[in-house]
Amino acid sequence: MNNFLNWLEQKDNNLFISMTEGKKKHKKDITGDGKSDFADVMKARILASGEDEEKAQGIAKNYHKNKK
């Protein structure tokens, strides 16, 4: 429960900062494949859920293989 409250507080702080700074969302290539696509969104969501970088990258790469 404590981890969830810390996560929620961090998300709330990030939202406040983005609103007060007028930060725009930029597309980012976090999978390293040279494209900004749904696999990047998927990896970001997996990382946000608490999974490690290696597992998230593997799932994103598997997504690319299945889409070709």
mmCIF file of the N, C-alpha and C atoms, coordinates in Angstrom:
data_MODEL
# 
_entry.id   MODEL 
# 
loop_
_atom_site.group_PDB 
_atom_site.id 
_atom_site.type_symbol 
_atom_site.label_atom_id 
_atom_site.label_alt_id 
_atom_site.label_comp_id 
_atom_site.label_asym_id 
_atom_site.label_entity_id 
_atom_site.label_seq_id 
_atom_site.pdbx_PDB_ins_code 
_atom_site.Cartn_x 
_atom_site.Cartn_y 
_atom_site.Cartn_z 
_atom_site.occupancy 
_atom_site.B_iso_or_equiv 
_atom_site.pdbx_formal_charge 
_atom_site.auth_seq_id 
_atom_site.auth_comp_id 
_atom_site.auth_asym_id 
_atom_site.auth_atom_id 
_atom_site.pdbx_PDB_model_num 
ATOM 1   N N  . MET A 1 1  ? 0.828  -1.191 0.000   1.00 0.00 ? 1  MET A N  1 
ATOM 2   C CA . MET A 1 1  ? 0.000  0.000  0.000   1.00 0.00 ? 1  MET A CA 1 
ATOM 3   C C  . MET A 1 1  ? 0.873  1.256  0.000   1.00 0.00 ? 1  MET A C  1 
ATOM 4   N N  . ASN A 1 2  ? 1.973  1.182  0.771   1.00 0.00 ? 2  ASN A N  1 
ATOM 5   C CA . ASN A 1 2  ? 2.862  2.328  0.857   1.00 0.00 ? 2  ASN A CA 1 
ATOM 6   C C  . ASN A 1 2  ? 3.512  2.624  -0.489  1.00 0.00 ? 2  ASN A C  1 
ATOM 7   N N  . ASN A 1 3  ? 3.883  1.576  -1.234  1.00 0.00 ? 3  ASN A N  1 
ATOM 8   C CA . ASN A 1 3  ? 4.463  1.767  -2.570  1.00 0.00 ? 3  ASN A CA 1 
ATOM 9   C C  . ASN A 1 3  ? 3.484  2.457  -3.501  1.00 0.00 ? 3  ASN A C  1 
ATOM 10  N N  . PHE A 1 4  ? 2.219  2.066  -3.403  1.00 0.00 ? 4  PHE A N  1 
ATOM 11  C CA . PHE A 1 4  ? 1.198  2.678  -4.242  1.00 0.00 ? 4  PHE A CA 1 
ATOM 12  C C  . PHE A 1 4  ? 1.046  4.156  -3.909  1.00 0.00 ? 4  PHE A C  1 
ATOM 13  N N  . LEU A 1 5  ? 1.052  4.498  -2.632  1.00 0.00 ? 5  LEU A N  1 
ATOM 14  C CA . LEU A 1 5  ? 0.911  5.898  -2.242  1.00 0.00 ? 5  LEU A CA 1 
ATOM 15  C C  . LEU A 1 5  ? 2.104  6.727  -2.719  1.00 0.00 ? 5  LEU A C  1 
ATOM 16  N N  . ASN A 1 6  ? 3.297  6.153  -2.651  1.00 0.00 ? 6  ASN A N  1 
ATOM 17  C CA . ASN A 1 6  ? 4.476  6.850  -3.164  1.00 0.00 ? 6  ASN A CA 1 
ATOM 18  C C  . ASN A 1 6  ? 4.377  7.048  -4.666  1.00 0.00 ? 6  ASN A C  1 
ATOM 19  N N  . TRP A 1 7  ? 3.929  6.012  -5.378  1.00 0.00 ? 7  TRP A N  1 
ATOM 20  C CA . TRP A 1 7  ? 3.764  6.103  -6.827  1.00 0.00 ? 7  TRP A CA 1 
ATOM 21  C C  . TRP A 1 7  ? 2.736  7.176  -7.181  1.00 0.00 ? 7  TRP A C  1 
ATOM 22  N N  . LEU A 1 8  ? 1.616  7.176  -6.454  1.00 0.00 ? 8  LEU A N  1 
ATOM 23  C CA . LEU A 1 8  ? 0.549  8.138  -6.701  1.00 0.00 ? 8  LEU A CA 1 
ATOM 24  C C  . LEU A 1 8  ? 1.022  9.564  -6.442  1.00 0.00 ? 8  LEU A C  1 
ATOM 25  N N  . GLU A 1 9  ? 1.779  9.757  -5.377  1.00 0.00 ? 9  GLU A N  1 
ATOM 26  C CA . GLU A 1 9  ? 2.315  11.077 -5.077  1.00 0.00 ? 9  GLU A CA 1 
ATOM 27  C C  . GLU A 1 9  ? 3.278  11.540 -6.167  1.00 0.00 ? 9  GLU A C  1 
ATOM 28  N N  . GLN A 1 10 ? 4.105  10.621 -6.672  1.00 0.00 ? 10 GLN A N  1 
ATOM 29  C CA . GLN A 1 10 ? 5.040  10.965 -7.741  1.00 0.00 ? 10 GLN A CA 1 
ATOM 30  C C  . GLN A 1 10 ? 4.285  11.358 -9.009  1.00 0.00 ? 10 GLN A C  1 
ATOM 31  N N  . LYS A 1 11 ? 3.241  10.602 -9.341  1.00 0.00 ? 11 LYS A N  1 
ATOM 32  C CA . LYS A 1 11 ? 2.445  10.929 -10.532 1.00 0.00 ? 11 LYS A CA 1 
ATOM 33  C C  . LYS A 1 11 ? 1.773  12.290 -10.365 1.00 0.00 ? 11 LYS A C  1 
ATOM 34  N N  . ASP A 1 12 ? 1.281  12.570 -9.170  1.00 0.00 ? 12 ASP A N  1 
ATOM 35  C CA . ASP A 1 12 ? 0.638  13.848 -8.885  1.00 0.00 ? 12 ASP A CA 1 
ATOM 36  C C  . ASP A 1 12 ? 1.650  14.985 -9.028  1.00 0.00 ? 12 ASP A C  1 
ATOM 37  N N  . ASN A 1 13 ? 2.859  14.792 -8.524  1.00 0.00 ? 13 ASN A N  1 
ATOM 38  C CA . ASN A 1 13 ? 3.904  15.807 -8.654  1.00 0.00 ? 13 ASN A CA 1 
ATOM 39  C C  . ASN A 1 13 ? 4.272  16.029 -10.108 1.00 0.00 ? 13 ASN A C  1 
ATOM 40  N N  . ASN A 1 14 ? 4.404  14.949 -10.875 1.00 0.00 ? 14 ASN A N  1 
ATOM 41  C CA . ASN A 1 14 ? 4.728  15.072 -12.296 1.00 0.00 ? 14 ASN A CA 1 
ATOM 42  C C  . ASN A 1 14 ? 3.643  15.817 -13.055 1.00 0.00 ? 14 ASN A C  1 
ATOM 43  N N  . LEU A 1 15 ? 2.395  15.535 -12.726 1.00 0.00 ? 15 LEU A N  1 
ATOM 44  C CA . LEU A 1 15 ? 1.280  16.225 -13.369 1.00 0.00 ? 15 LEU A CA 1 
ATOM 45  C C  . LEU A 1 15 ? 1.309  17.713 -13.045 1.00 0.00 ? 15 LEU A C  1 
ATOM 46  N N  . PHE A 1 16 ? 1.550  18.034 -11.782 1.00 0.00 ? 16 PHE A N  1 
ATOM 47  C CA . PHE A 1 16 ? 1.623  19.438 -11.382 1.00 0.00 ? 16 PHE A CA 1 
ATOM 48  C C  . PHE A 1 16 ? 2.743  20.158 -12.116 1.00 0.00 ? 16 PHE A C  1 
ATOM 49  N N  . ILE A 1 17 ? 3.911  19.538 -12.192 1.00 0.00 ? 17 ILE A N  1 
ATOM 50  C CA . ILE A 1 17 ? 5.049  20.152 -12.873 1.00 0.00 ? 17 ILE A CA 1 
ATOM 51  C C  . ILE A 1 17 ? 4.740  20.361 -14.353 1.00 0.00 ? 17 ILE A C  1 
ATOM 52  N N  . SER A 1 18 ? 4.146  19.357 -14.991 1.00 0.00 ? 18 SER A N  1 
ATOM 53  C CA . SER A 1 18 ? 3.849  19.489 -16.423 1.00 0.00 ? 18 SER A CA 1 
ATOM 54  C C  . SER A 1 18 ? 2.811  20.573 -16.679 1.00 0.00 ? 18 SER A C  1 
ATOM 55  N N  . MET A 1 19 ? 1.877  20.741 -15.754 1.00 0.00 ? 19 MET A N  1 
ATOM 56  C CA . MET A 1 19 ? 0.857  21.778 -15.926 1.00 0.00 ? 19 MET A CA 1 
ATOM 57  C C  . MET A 1 19 ? 1.433  23.171 -15.689 1.00 0.00 ? 19 MET A C  1 
ATOM 58  N N  . THR A 1 20 ? 2.279  23.296 -14.685 1.00 0.00 ? 20 THR A N  1 
ATOM 59  C CA . THR A 1 20 ? 2.807  24.621 -14.362 1.00 0.00 ? 20 THR A CA 1 
ATOM 60  C C  . THR A 1 20 ? 3.889  25.067 -15.328 1.00 0.00 ? 20 THR A C  1 
ATOM 61  N N  . GLU A 1 21 ? 4.606  24.148 -15.915 1.00 0.00 ? 21 GLU A N  1 
ATOM 62  C CA . GLU A 1 21 ? 5.653  24.511 -16.865 1.00 0.00 ? 21 GLU A CA 1 
ATOM 63  C C  . GLU A 1 21 ? 5.135  24.569 -18.292 1.00 0.00 ? 21 GLU A C  1 
ATOM 64  N N  . GLY A 1 22 ? 3.910  24.139 -18.510 1.00 0.00 ? 22 GLY A N  1 
ATOM 65  C CA . GLY A 1 22 ? 3.366  24.134 -19.868 1.00 0.00 ? 22 GLY A CA 1 
ATOM 66  C C  . GLY A 1 22 ? 4.112  23.168 -20.769 1.00 0.00 ? 22 GLY A C  1 
ATOM 67  N N  . LYS A 1 23 ? 4.543  22.087 -20.183 1.00 0.00 ? 23 LYS A N  1 
ATOM 68  C CA . LYS A 1 23 ? 5.347  21.112 -20.911 1.00 0.00 ? 23 LYS A CA 1 
ATOM 69  C C  . LYS A 1 23 ? 4.501  20.446 -21.990 1.00 0.00 ? 23 LYS A C  1 
ATOM 70  N N  . LYS A 1 24 ? 5.052  20.338 -23.178 1.00 0.00 ? 24 LYS A N  1 
ATOM 71  C CA . LYS A 1 24 ? 4.373  19.666 -24.278 1.00 0.00 ? 24 LYS A CA 1 
ATOM 72  C C  . LYS A 1 24 ? 4.838  18.225 -24.341 1.00 0.00 ? 24 LYS A C  1 
ATOM 73  N N  . LYS A 1 25 ? 3.946  17.376 -24.768 1.00 0.00 ? 25 LYS A N  1 
ATOM 74  C CA . LYS A 1 25 ? 4.313  15.980 -24.954 1.00 0.00 ? 25 LYS A CA 1 
ATOM 75  C C  . LYS A 1 25 ? 5.071  15.838 -26.263 1.00 0.00 ? 25 LYS A C  1 
ATOM 76  N N  . HIS A 1 26 ? 6.195  15.160 -26.191 1.00 0.00 ? 26 HIS A N  1 
ATOM 77  C CA . HIS A 1 26 ? 6.997  14.905 -27.378 1.00 0.00 ? 26 HIS A CA 1 
ATOM 78  C C  . HIS A 1 26 ? 7.059  13.400 -27.589 1.00 0.00 ? 26 HIS A C  1 
ATOM 79  N N  . LYS A 1 27 ? 7.005  13.025 -28.826 1.00 0.00 ? 27 LYS A N  1 
ATOM 80  C CA . LYS A 1 27 ? 7.145  11.610 -29.128 1.00 0.00 ? 27 LYS A CA 1 
ATOM 81  C C  . LYS A 1 27 ? 8.588  11.210 -28.908 1.00 0.00 ? 27 LYS A C  1 
ATOM 82  N N  . LYS A 1 28 ? 8.788  10.101 -28.223 1.00 0.00 ? 28 LYS A N  1 
ATOM 83  C CA . LYS A 1 28 ? 10.134 9.633  -27.937 1.00 0.00 ? 28 LYS A CA 1 
ATOM 84  C C  . LYS A 1 28 ? 10.295 8.199  -28.401 1.00 0.00 ? 28 LYS A C  1 
ATOM 85  N N  . ASP A 1 29 ? 11.469 7.924  -28.899 1.00 0.00 ? 29 ASP A N  1 
ATOM 86  C CA . ASP A 1 29 ? 11.824 6.564  -29.284 1.00 0.00 ? 29 ASP A CA 1 
ATOM 87  C C  . ASP A 1 29 ? 12.561 5.935  -28.112 1.00 0.00 ? 29 ASP A C  1 
ATOM 88  N N  . ILE A 1 30 ? 11.830 5.230  -27.250 1.00 0.00 ? 30 ILE A N  1 
ATOM 89  C CA . ILE A 1 30 ? 12.473 4.636  -26.085 1.00 0.00 ? 30 ILE A CA 1 
ATOM 90  C C  . ILE A 1 30 ? 12.882 3.189  -26.315 1.00 0.00 ? 30 ILE A C  1 
ATOM 91  N N  . THR A 1 31 ? 12.453 2.621  -27.437 1.00 0.00 ? 31 THR A N  1 
ATOM 92  C CA . THR A 1 31 ? 12.858 1.244  -27.733 1.00 0.00 ? 31 THR A CA 1 
ATOM 93  C C  . THR A 1 31 ? 14.163 1.192  -28.509 1.00 0.00 ? 31 THR A C  1 
ATOM 94  N N  . GLY A 1 32 ? 14.575 2.324  -29.086 1.00 0.00 ? 32 GLY A N  1 
ATOM 95  C CA . GLY A 1 32 ? 15.834 2.380  -29.809 1.00 0.00 ? 32 GLY A CA 1 
ATOM 96  C C  . GLY A 1 32 ? 15.774 1.839  -31.225 1.00 0.00 ? 32 GLY A C  1 
ATOM 97  N N  . ASP A 1 33 ? 14.580 1.729  -31.791 1.00 0.00 ? 33 ASP A N  1 
ATOM 98  C CA . ASP A 1 33 ? 14.450 1.180  -33.139 1.00 0.00 ? 33 ASP A CA 1 
ATOM 99  C C  . ASP A 1 33 ? 14.375 2.261  -34.213 1.00 0.00 ? 33 ASP A C  1 
ATOM 100 N N  . GLY A 1 34 ? 14.500 3.520  -33.826 1.00 0.00 ? 34 GLY A N  1 
ATOM 101 C CA . GLY A 1 34 ? 14.472 4.607  -34.797 1.00 0.00 ? 34 GLY A CA 1 
ATOM 102 C C  . GLY A 1 34 ? 13.084 5.115  -35.129 1.00 0.00 ? 34 GLY A C  1 
ATOM 103 N N  . LYS A 1 35 ? 12.065 4.541  -34.517 1.00 0.00 ? 35 LYS A N  1 
ATOM 104 C CA . LYS A 1 35 ? 10.687 4.972  -34.761 1.00 0.00 ? 35 LYS A CA 1 
ATOM 105 C C  . LYS A 1 35 ? 10.023 5.315  -33.441 1.00 0.00 ? 35 LYS A C  1 
ATOM 106 N N  . SER A 1 36 ? 9.072  6.219  -33.495 1.00 0.00 ? 36 SER A N  1 
ATOM 107 C CA . SER A 1 36 ? 8.248  6.525  -32.334 1.00 0.00 ? 36 SER A CA 1 
ATOM 108 C C  . SER A 1 36 ? 6.870  5.940  -32.629 1.00 0.00 ? 36 SER A C  1 
ATOM 109 N N  . ASP A 1 37 ? 6.591  4.782  -32.056 1.00 0.00 ? 37 ASP A N  1 
ATOM 110 C CA . ASP A 1 37 ? 5.365  4.081  -32.387 1.00 0.00 ? 37 ASP A CA 1 
ATOM 111 C C  . ASP A 1 37 ? 4.747  3.448  -31.142 1.00 0.00 ? 37 ASP A C  1 
ATOM 112 N N  . PHE A 1 38 ? 3.773  2.578  -31.360 1.00 0.00 ? 38 PHE A N  1 
ATOM 113 C CA . PHE A 1 38 ? 3.066  1.977  -30.236 1.00 0.00 ? 38 PHE A CA 1 
ATOM 114 C C  . PHE A 1 38 ? 3.969  1.116  -29.365 1.00 0.00 ? 38 PHE A C  1 
ATOM 115 N N  . ALA A 1 39 ? 5.004  0.543  -29.920 1.00 0.00 ? 39 ALA A N  1 
ATOM 116 C CA . ALA A 1 39 ? 5.928  -0.257 -29.112 1.00 0.00 ? 39 ALA A CA 1 
ATOM 117 C C  . ALA A 1 39 ? 6.591  0.608  -28.041 1.00 0.00 ? 39 ALA A C  1 
ATOM 118 N N  . ASP A 1 40 ? 6.850  1.881  -28.358 1.00 0.00 ? 40 ASP A N  1 
ATOM 119 C CA . ASP A 1 40 ? 7.409  2.798  -27.368 1.00 0.00 ? 40 ASP A CA 1 
ATOM 120 C C  . ASP A 1 40 ? 6.405  3.073  -26.249 1.00 0.00 ? 40 ASP A C  1 
ATOM 121 N N  . VAL A 1 41 ? 5.155  3.240  -26.629 1.00 0.00 ? 41 VAL A N  1 
ATOM 122 C CA . VAL A 1 41 ? 4.098  3.438  -25.637 1.00 0.00 ? 41 VAL A CA 1 
ATOM 123 C C  . VAL A 1 41 ? 3.973  2.199  -24.760 1.00 0.00 ? 41 VAL A C  1 
ATOM 124 N N  . MET A 1 42 ? 4.003  1.036  -25.394 1.00 0.00 ? 42 MET A N  1 
ATOM 125 C CA . MET A 1 42 ? 3.890  -0.220 -24.657 1.00 0.00 ? 42 MET A CA 1 
ATOM 126 C C  . MET A 1 42 ? 5.031  -0.366 -23.656 1.00 0.00 ? 42 MET A C  1 
ATOM 127 N N  . LYS A 1 43 ? 6.247  -0.065 -24.101 1.00 0.00 ? 43 LYS A N  1 
ATOM 128 C CA . LYS A 1 43 ? 7.397  -0.189 -23.211 1.00 0.00 ? 43 LYS A CA 1 
ATOM 129 C C  . LYS A 1 43 ? 7.272  0.795  -22.046 1.00 0.00 ? 43 LYS A C  1 
ATOM 130 N N  . ALA A 1 44 ? 6.840  2.011  -22.329 1.00 0.00 ? 44 ALA A N  1 
ATOM 131 C CA . ALA A 1 44 ? 6.673  2.999  -21.262 1.00 0.00 ? 44 ALA A CA 1 
ATOM 132 C C  . ALA A 1 44 ? 5.638  2.542  -20.247 1.00 0.00 ? 44 ALA A C  1 
ATOM 133 N N  . ARG A 1 45 ? 4.557  1.958  -20.713 1.00 0.00 ? 45 ARG A N  1 
ATOM 134 C CA . ARG A 1 45 ? 3.522  1.466  -19.795 1.00 0.00 ? 45 ARG A CA 1 
ATOM 135 C C  . ARG A 1 45 ? 4.027  0.301  -18.957 1.00 0.00 ? 45 ARG A C  1 
ATOM 136 N N  . ILE A 1 46 ? 4.799  -0.580 -19.578 1.00 0.00 ? 46 ILE A N  1 
ATOM 137 C CA . ILE A 1 46 ? 5.345  -1.728 -18.851 1.00 0.00 ? 46 ILE A CA 1 
ATOM 138 C C  . ILE A 1 46 ? 6.321  -1.245 -17.784 1.00 0.00 ? 46 ILE A C  1 
ATOM 139 N N  . LEU A 1 47 ? 7.157  -0.272 -18.135 1.00 0.00 ? 47 LEU A N  1 
ATOM 140 C CA . LEU A 1 47 ? 8.090  0.287  -17.156 1.00 0.00 ? 47 LEU A CA 1 
ATOM 141 C C  . LEU A 1 47 ? 7.338  0.972  -16.012 1.00 0.00 ? 47 LEU A C  1 
ATOM 142 N N  . ALA A 1 48 ? 6.260  1.683  -16.348 1.00 0.00 ? 48 ALA A N  1 
ATOM 143 C CA . ALA A 1 48 ? 5.476  2.369  -15.325 1.00 0.00 ? 48 ALA A CA 1 
ATOM 144 C C  . ALA A 1 48 ? 4.791  1.387  -14.380 1.00 0.00 ? 48 ALA A C  1 
ATOM 145 N N  . SER A 1 49 ? 4.526  0.174  -14.870 1.00 0.00 ? 49 SER A N  1 
ATOM 146 C CA . SER A 1 49 ? 3.873  -0.816 -14.016 1.00 0.00 ? 49 SER A CA 1 
ATOM 147 C C  . SER A 1 49 ? 4.845  -1.464 -13.045 1.00 0.00 ? 49 SER A C  1 
ATOM 148 N N  . GLY A 1 50 ? 6.141  -1.171 -13.218 1.00 0.00 ? 50 GLY A N  1 
ATOM 149 C CA . GLY A 1 50 ? 7.112  -1.670 -12.259 1.00 0.00 ? 50 GLY A CA 1 
ATOM 150 C C  . GLY A 1 50 ? 8.018  -2.770 -12.776 1.00 0.00 ? 50 GLY A C  1 
ATOM 151 N N  . GLU A 1 51 ? 7.847  -3.160 -14.018 1.00 0.00 ? 51 GLU A N  1 
ATOM 152 C CA . GLU A 1 51 ? 8.711  -4.195 -14.589 1.00 0.00 ? 51 GLU A CA 1 
ATOM 153 C C  . GLU A 1 51 ? 10.093 -3.612 -14.873 1.00 0.00 ? 51 GLU A C  1 
ATOM 154 N N  . ASP A 1 52 ? 11.069 -4.491 -15.016 1.00 0.00 ? 52 ASP A N  1 
ATOM 155 C CA . ASP A 1 52 ? 12.423 -4.016 -15.280 1.00 0.00 ? 52 ASP A CA 1 
ATOM 156 C C  . ASP A 1 52 ? 12.612 -3.690 -16.761 1.00 0.00 ? 52 ASP A C  1 
ATOM 157 N N  . GLU A 1 53 ? 13.676 -2.948 -17.040 1.00 0.00 ? 53 GLU A N  1 
ATOM 158 C CA . GLU A 1 53 ? 13.989 -2.464 -18.394 1.00 0.00 ? 53 GLU A CA 1 
ATOM 159 C C  . GLU A 1 53 ? 14.155 -3.604 -19.384 1.00 0.00 ? 53 GLU A C  1 
ATOM 160 N N  . GLU A 1 54 ? 14.835 -4.654 -18.970 1.00 0.00 ? 54 GLU A N  1 
ATOM 161 C CA . GLU A 1 54 ? 15.131 -5.776 -19.872 1.00 0.00 ? 54 GLU A CA 1 
ATOM 162 C C  . GLU A 1 54 ? 13.849 -6.488 -20.326 1.00 0.00 ? 54 GLU A C  1 
ATOM 163 N N  . LYS A 1 55 ? 12.941 -6.732 -19.399 1.00 0.00 ? 55 LYS A N  1 
ATOM 164 C CA . LYS A 1 55 ? 11.690 -7.410 -19.742 1.00 0.00 ? 55 LYS A CA 1 
ATOM 165 C C  . LYS A 1 55 ? 10.830 -6.522 -20.650 1.00 0.00 ? 55 LYS A C  1 
ATOM 166 N N  . ALA A 1 56 ? 10.775 -5.229 -20.331 1.00 0.00 ? 56 ALA A N  1 
ATOM 167 C CA . ALA A 1 56 ? 9.982  -4.295 -21.136 1.00 0.00 ? 56 ALA A CA 1 
ATOM 168 C C  . ALA A 1 56 ? 10.515 -4.218 -22.562 1.00 0.00 ? 56 ALA A C  1 
ATOM 169 N N  . GLN A 1 57 ? 11.835 -4.180 -22.703 1.00 0.00 ? 57 GLN A N  1 
ATOM 170 C CA . GLN A 1 57 ? 12.442 -4.131 -24.037 1.00 0.00 ? 57 GLN A CA 1 
ATOM 171 C C  . GLN A 1 57 ? 12.132 -5.406 -24.814 1.00 0.00 ? 57 GLN A C  1 
ATOM 172 N N  . GLY A 1 58 ? 12.182 -6.543 -24.136 1.00 0.00 ? 58 GLY A N  1 
ATOM 173 C CA . GLY A 1 58 ? 11.877 -7.820 -24.790 1.00 0.00 ? 58 GLY A CA 1 
ATOM 174 C C  . GLY A 1 58 ? 10.446 -7.883 -25.300 1.00 0.00 ? 58 GLY A C  1 
ATOM 175 N N  . ILE A 1 59 ? 9.516  -7.402 -24.518 1.00 0.00 ? 59 ILE A N  1 
ATOM 176 C CA . ILE A 1 59 ? 8.114  -7.397 -24.929 1.00 0.00 ? 59 ILE A CA 1 
ATOM 177 C C  . ILE A 1 59 ? 7.920  -6.457 -26.122 1.00 0.00 ? 59 ILE A C  1 
ATOM 178 N N  . ALA A 1 60 ? 8.559  -5.293 -26.086 1.00 0.00 ? 60 ALA A N  1 
ATOM 179 C CA . ALA A 1 60 ? 8.438  -4.334 -27.193 1.00 0.00 ? 60 ALA A CA 1 
ATOM 180 C C  . ALA A 1 60 ? 9.041  -4.911 -28.474 1.00 0.00 ? 60 ALA A C  1 
ATOM 181 N N  . LYS A 1 61 ? 10.189 -5.586 -28.366 1.00 0.00 ? 61 LYS A N  1 
ATOM 182 C CA . LYS A 1 61 ? 10.792 -6.196 -29.554 1.00 0.00 ? 61 LYS A CA 1 
ATOM 183 C C  . LYS A 1 61 ? 9.904  -7.300 -30.104 1.00 0.00 ? 61 LYS A C  1 
ATOM 184 N N  . ASN A 1 62 ? 9.311  -8.089 -29.233 1.00 0.00 ? 62 ASN A N  1 
ATOM 185 C CA . ASN A 1 62 ? 8.398  -9.151 -29.647 1.00 0.00 ? 62 ASN A CA 1 
ATOM 186 C C  . ASN A 1 62 ? 7.190  -8.558 -30.367 1.00 0.00 ? 62 ASN A C  1 
ATOM 187 N N  . TYR A 1 63 ? 6.724  -7.409 -29.930 1.00 0.00 ? 63 TYR A N  1 
ATOM 188 C CA . TYR A 1 63 ? 5.612  -6.737 -30.593 1.00 0.00 ? 63 TYR A CA 1 
ATOM 189 C C  . TYR A 1 63 ? 5.991  -6.403 -32.042 1.00 0.00 ? 63 TYR A C  1 
ATOM 190 N N  . HIS A 1 64 ? 7.210  -5.891 -32.242 1.00 0.00 ? 64 HIS A N  1 
ATOM 191 C CA . HIS A 1 64 ? 7.674  -5.548 -33.593 1.00 0.00 ? 64 HIS A CA 1 
ATOM 192 C C  . HIS A 1 64 ? 7.746  -6.792 -34.478 1.00 0.00 ? 64 HIS A C  1 
ATOM 193 N N  . LYS A 1 65 ? 8.227  -7.891 -33.933 1.00 0.00 ? 65 LYS A N  1 
ATOM 194 C CA . LYS A 1 65 ? 8.350  -9.132 -34.722 1.00 0.00 ? 65 LYS A CA 1 
ATOM 195 C C  . LYS A 1 65 ? 6.969  -9.625 -35.175 1.00 0.00 ? 65 LYS A C  1 
ATOM 196 N N  . ASN A 1 66 ? 5.997  -9.498 -34.296 1.00 0.00 ? 66 ASN A N  1 
ATOM 197 C CA . ASN A 1 66 ? 4.643  -9.985 -34.624 1.00 0.00 ? 66 ASN A CA 1 
ATOM 198 C C  . ASN A 1 66 ? 3.913  -9.063 -35.587 1.00 0.00 ? 66 ASN A C  1 
ATOM 199 N N  . LYS A 1 67 ? 4.337  -7.818 -35.711 1.00 0.00 ? 67 LYS A N  1 
ATOM 200 C CA . LYS A 1 67 ? 3.662  -6.864 -36.592 1.00 0.00 ? 67 LYS A CA 1 
ATOM 201 C C  . LYS A 1 67 ? 4.194  -6.861 -38.012 1.00 0.00 ? 67 LYS A C  1 
ATOM 202 N N  . LYS A 1 68 ? 5.316  -7.498 -38.265 1.00 0.00 ? 68 LYS A N  1 
ATOM 203 C CA . LYS A 1 68 ? 5.911  -7.483 -39.614 1.00 0.00 ? 68 LYS A CA 1 
ATOM 204 C C  . LYS A 1 68 ? 5.291  -8.492 -40.515 1.00 0.00 ? 68 LYS A C  1 
# 
